[in-house]
Amino acid sequence: MNNYDTQWPRFMVFQQAAEGEPLLHNGTVHAPDIEMAMLNARDVFSRRPDAVALWVVPADEIYTQTREELARNELKLEPDKSTSKLIDFHVFGKFEQQAQCRQVGEVKAASPKAAVQTAIREYGKADPLWWWVFPKDALLSSLAQDRGPMFAAARDKSYKDQAEYPVVTLMRELRSKTKKGK
C-alpha cells in the first residue's frame, strides 16, 4: 500500500458572469500548479454561460468559518505572533444552501481568523451559512486582455447553449408538479 497522495493539489474556481457582478464559486479543478489550474478551469468552466473573469485559488489557502462554529464561539481572535503586517483578504459567503458561495468584499487583517472577524464586523448583517477568506496574493486571475482568447472561442458552440440541455427545465417542471401535488 502506498503512503502518498497521487492527486494533484485542488484549486477552487471562481467565475464572474459580467462586469460589476460578484464572483461566484463554480467548482474545483486539480492541477500541478496554479497556472495549469487556470487552464483547466478555462477548459471546464468557460464552456458554460459567458464569463468576463476566472480566478483560481489553492483550496488550502481558503479559511472557512461556519455559522455553527461561530455560534459555539469557536472563533476566538488570537493575536498573530508571526506578523503584525496587515494582509489583503478576499471575503466570500454562502448565503443559501442551494446557492453558490459569492464574493462579498475585501478586508485587511493579520491572519485568516482576524479576516473572518473583520468580515463579520463589516459584512455580518447578511449572516451567511459560512465565510471563506483567502489572501489576495494567493489567487491567479484571468486578465482583461485575455477575455477573447479565454472565453470567446467556445461562445458559438451549441454545447454552451442551455437550450441544448433541457434537464434543468425538466427538473423545475417536475419540482413544480411535486409541490402542487402536495
C-alpha positions as CSV (number, residue, x, y, z in Angstrom):
1,M,0.0,0.0,0.0
2,N,1.3,3.4,-1.0
3,N,1.5,6.1,1.7
4,Y,1.5,9.1,-0.7
5,D,-1.2,11.1,-2.4
6,T,-1.5,10.6,-6.1
7,Q,-3.8,13.6,-6.6
8,W,-2.6,16.9,-7.8
9,P,-3.5,19.8,-5.5
10,R,-7.0,21.1,-5.6
11,F,-7.9,24.6,-6.7
12,M,-11.2,26.5,-6.2
13,V,-12.5,28.2,-9.3
14,F,-14.4,31.4,-9.2
15,Q,-16.2,32.9,-12.2
16,Q,-17.6,36.4,-12.9
17,A,-20.5,36.4,-15.3
18,A,-20.5,40.2,-16.1
19,E,-18.7,43.4,-15.2
20,G,-19.9,44.6,-11.8
21,E,-21.3,41.2,-10.8
22,P,-19.7,39.3,-7.8
23,L,-17.5,36.4,-8.5
24,L,-19.1,33.0,-7.7
25,H,-17.5,29.8,-6.7
26,N,-18.1,27.4,-9.6
27,G,-16.3,24.3,-8.6
28,T,-12.8,22.8,-8.3
29,V,-10.0,21.6,-10.6
30,H,-6.9,19.6,-9.8
31,A,-3.6,20.7,-11.3
32,P,0.2,20.5,-10.6
33,D,0.4,24.3,-10.2
34,I,-1.8,27.4,-10.3
35,E,-1.1,28.2,-14.0
36,M,-2.2,24.8,-15.1
37,A,-5.2,25.2,-12.7
38,M,-6.2,28.3,-14.7
39,L,-6.0,26.4,-18.0
40,N,-8.0,23.5,-16.6
41,A,-10.6,26.0,-15.2
42,R,-10.9,27.7,-18.6
43,D,-11.5,24.3,-20.3
44,V,-14.0,23.1,-17.7
45,F,-15.9,26.3,-16.8
46,S,-15.7,28.7,-19.8
47,R,-17.8,26.4,-22.0
48,R,-20.7,27.2,-19.6
49,P,-22.5,30.6,-19.7
50,D,-20.4,33.7,-20.6
51,A,-17.8,34.9,-18.2
52,V,-15.6,38.0,-18.0
53,A,-13.2,36.7,-15.4
54,L,-11.9,33.5,-13.8
55,W,-10.0,33.1,-10.6
56,V,-8.2,30.1,-9.2
57,V,-7.1,29.7,-5.6
58,P,-5.3,26.8,-3.9
59,A,-8.0,25.2,-1.8
60,D,-5.7,25.0,1.2
61,E,-5.4,28.8,1.2
62,I,-9.1,29.3,1.9
63,Y,-10.0,29.6,5.5
64,T,-13.6,28.6,6.3
65,Q,-15.8,29.5,9.3
66,T,-19.3,28.2,9.5
67,R,-22.3,29.8,11.2
68,E,-22.4,26.8,13.7
69,E,-18.8,27.3,14.6
70,L,-19.4,31.0,15.2
71,A,-22.5,30.2,17.3
72,R,-20.4,27.9,19.5
73,N,-17.9,30.7,19.9
74,E,-15.2,28.5,18.3
75,L,-13.7,31.6,16.6
76,K,-11.6,33.2,19.2
77,L,-9.4,36.0,17.9
78,E,-5.9,35.3,18.8
79,P,-3.1,37.7,18.2
80,D,-1.0,36.7,15.2
81,K,2.5,36.3,16.7
82,S,4.2,35.7,13.3
83,T,3.5,39.1,11.9
84,S,1.6,42.3,12.7
85,K,1.5,43.2,9.0
86,L,-2.0,43.6,7.5
87,I,-2.8,41.4,4.5
88,D,-5.5,41.9,1.9
89,F,-8.1,39.1,2.1
90,H,-11.0,38.4,-0.3
91,V,-14.2,37.6,1.5
92,F,-16.9,35.2,0.2
93,G,-20.1,34.0,1.8
94,K,-22.5,31.1,1.2
95,F,-26.0,32.6,1.9
96,E,-28.4,29.8,0.8
97,Q,-28.0,26.1,0.8
98,Q,-28.7,25.8,-3.0
99,A,-26.7,28.9,-4.0
100,Q,-23.0,29.3,-4.8
101,C,-20.5,31.0,-2.5
102,R,-20.3,34.6,-3.7
103,Q,-17.9,37.4,-3.3
104,V,-18.8,39.8,-0.5
105,G,-15.8,42.2,-0.4
106,E,-12.3,42.6,0.8
107,V,-10.7,43.2,4.3
108,K,-7.3,43.8,5.7
109,A,-6.2,41.6,8.6
110,A,-3.1,40.0,10.1
111,S,-4.4,36.4,9.8
112,P,-7.3,34.4,8.3
113,K,-9.1,34.3,11.7
114,A,-8.8,38.0,12.1
115,A,-10.1,38.4,8.5
116,V,-13.2,36.5,9.4
117,Q,-13.7,38.7,12.4
118,T,-13.3,41.8,10.3
119,A,-15.6,40.4,7.6
120,I,-18.3,39.8,10.3
121,R,-18.0,43.4,11.5
122,E,-18.1,44.8,8.0
123,Y,-20.5,42.4,6.2
124,G,-22.1,40.4,9.0
125,K,-25.6,41.6,8.6
126,A,-26.0,39.2,5.8
127,D,-25.4,36.2,8.1
128,P,-24.0,33.6,5.7
129,L,-24.0,29.9,6.3
130,W,-20.3,30.1,6.1
131,W,-17.5,32.6,5.4
132,W,-14.5,32.0,3.1
133,V,-11.4,34.2,3.3
134,F,-8.2,33.9,1.4
135,P,-5.2,36.2,0.9
136,K,-5.5,38.3,-2.2
137,D,-2.0,37.3,-3.3
138,A,-2.9,33.6,-3.3
139,L,-5.1,33.8,-6.4
140,L,-4.4,33.8,-10.1
141,S,-6.9,35.7,-12.1
142,S,-7.6,36.0,-15.8
143,L,-6.6,39.3,-17.3
144,A,-9.0,41.7,-19.2
145,Q,-6.9,41.4,-22.4
146,D,-7.3,37.6,-22.2
147,R,-11.1,37.7,-22.4
148,G,-11.2,37.0,-26.1
149,P,-8.8,34.0,-26.0
150,M,-10.1,32.7,-22.7
151,F,-13.9,32.9,-23.3
152,A,-14.8,33.7,-26.9
153,A,-13.5,30.6,-28.6
154,A,-16.4,28.4,-27.4
155,R,-19.1,31.2,-27.5
156,D,-20.7,29.9,-30.7
157,K,-20.6,26.2,-29.8
158,S,-24.0,24.6,-29.2
159,Y,-22.9,22.9,-26.0
160,K,-22.8,26.4,-24.4
161,D,-26.5,26.9,-25.0
162,Q,-28.6,25.7,-22.1
163,A,-31.4,25.1,-24.5
164,E,-29.4,22.1,-25.8
165,Y,-29.8,20.6,-22.4
166,P,-33.4,20.7,-21.2
167,V,-32.6,18.8,-17.9
168,V,-32.7,21.9,-15.7
169,T,-36.1,22.9,-17.2
170,L,-37.4,19.4,-16.9
171,M,-36.3,19.2,-13.2
172,R,-38.0,22.6,-12.5
173,E,-41.2,21.3,-14.1
174,L,-41.1,18.1,-12.0
175,R,-40.4,20.0,-8.8
176,S,-43.3,22.3,-9.6
177,K,-45.7,19.4,-10.2
178,T,-44.5,17.7,-7.0
179,K,-45.2,20.9,-4.9
180,K,-48.6,21.3,-6.5
181,G,-49.4,17.7,-5.8
182,K,-48.7,18.0,-2.0
